[in-house]
Amino acid sequence: MFEVTSEGTRDIRWEPQDAQLALHLGTLQLTRLILITTDPGLRSRLHSRYDQSFAANVQPLQ
């Protein structure tokens, strides 16, 4: 079990608890992904996909 960050990969502490898995994540760090492209329509397509697939789930987190 590991996480991927802007610094690479590292192990995550974890332990089984009853029928579940407990992850000890410490402080969560959020990052941004910056895209550089020559495709003028990519942003529009990605934004549409985001709205359709993820926006409703992300909104309560903000």
N, C-alpha and C positions, 0 to 999 in steps of 0.2 A: 504494500500500500504506500503510495507516495503522492505528492502534490507537484504541480508544475507552476513555477512562478517566473517572473522576469529574470530571476537569478539562476534559473535552471530547475533541477528536480531535487527533492529532499524527502526523507521519510516522514511519516505522520505517526505519532503515538496513538495506539488504539488498544482496546480490550473488549472481549466479549462480556456482555451483561445480559443475563437471562437468555432470551431468544433474539437479542439485538446486538448491535455493534456500536460501541461508544468511540467516537473520534475525539482526540484532544488536539484541537486546532490552534489554540492560543489566539492571538490577535489576527483576525482576517484582514488581509491586504487586498484591496480592489485595484485593478489596473485597467488601463484603456488599451485598446488595440487600434493602432493608427494604420490606415491603408493609403498607399500611394499607387495610383493606377492611371493608365491612359484611357480606360474605358469610361466615357462620359455617362453611361447609363447605369453603372454599377451601384452607385449610391442609391439611386431610386429603387432599384431591384432589391437591394439589401434592406432598405427601410420598409418596403412593402412586406417582405418576408418577416422582418422583425414584428411589424404590426400584427400580422396574421398569426404568428407562432408564439411570440414571447411577451408582448406588451402587457397583456392582461395579468400575467404572472409577476412581472417586474413592478408594476405600479404599486401594489401594496408594500413593497420593500422600500420605497422612497419616502 
